[in-house]
Amino acid sequence: MHWGMWIFWGSIAALLIGTYLVDFLTGRKYNFKEQEKTFNQNSAEADAPREVGRYNHQSGPF
């Protein structure tokens, strides 16, 4: 069971060190609060109200 502890804490430490290295090497270029939307995100946002109206069965055919 001792080896399980080393695997668990080692993977968490590797994850933290890896995220720090990526953050350091990219120069903290990633800002998750203000991301530009891709074309797919813009088209999905425009298409959402149309899809909601298409599958709205509250009003009958008559």
C-alpha positions in Angstrom: 0.0 0.0 0.0 3.0 2.2 0.5 3.6 2.3 -3.3 0.1 3.5 -3.8 0.7 6.5 -1.7 3.8 7.4 -3.8 1.9 7.0 -7.0 -1.0 9.1 -5.8 1.1 12.0 -4.4 3.7 11.7 -7.2 1.0 12.2 -9.9 -0.4 15.2 -8.0 3.1 16.7 -7.7 3.9 16.0 -11.3 0.6 17.7 -12.4 1.4 20.8 -10.3 4.9 21.0 -11.5 3.8 20.5 -15.1 1.2 23.3 -14.9 3.7 25.6 -13.3 6.2 24.9 -16.1 3.7 25.4 -18.8 2.7 28.7 -17.2 6.3 29.8 -16.9 7.4 28.8 -20.4 4.4 30.4 -22.1 5.0 33.6 -20.3 1.5 33.6 -18.7 -0.1 34.3 -22.0 -3.3 32.5 -21.2 -6.1 34.7 -19.7 -9.1 32.4 -19.2 -11.5 35.3 -18.4 -11.2 37.1 -21.8 -10.9 34.6 -24.6 -11.8 35.3 -28.1 -14.6 33.2 -29.4 -14.0 31.0 -32.4 -16.2 30.9 -35.4 -17.8 27.7 -34.2 -18.7 29.3 -30.9 -20.2 32.3 -32.6 -22.3 30.2 -35.0 -23.4 27.9 -32.2 -24.5 31.0 -30.1 -26.5 32.3 -33.1 -28.0 28.9 -33.8 -29.1 28.2 -30.3 -32.4 30.2 -30.3 -33.4 28.7 -33.6 -32.8 25.2 -32.3 -34.9 25.9 -29.2 -37.7 27.1 -31.4 -37.5 24.1 -33.6 -37.9 21.6 -30.8 -40.5 23.6 -28.8 -43.6 21.4 -28.8 -45.7 23.3 -26.4 -48.0 24.7 -29.0 -49.8 22.2 -31.1 -50.2 22.1 -34.9 -53.6 23.8 -34.7 
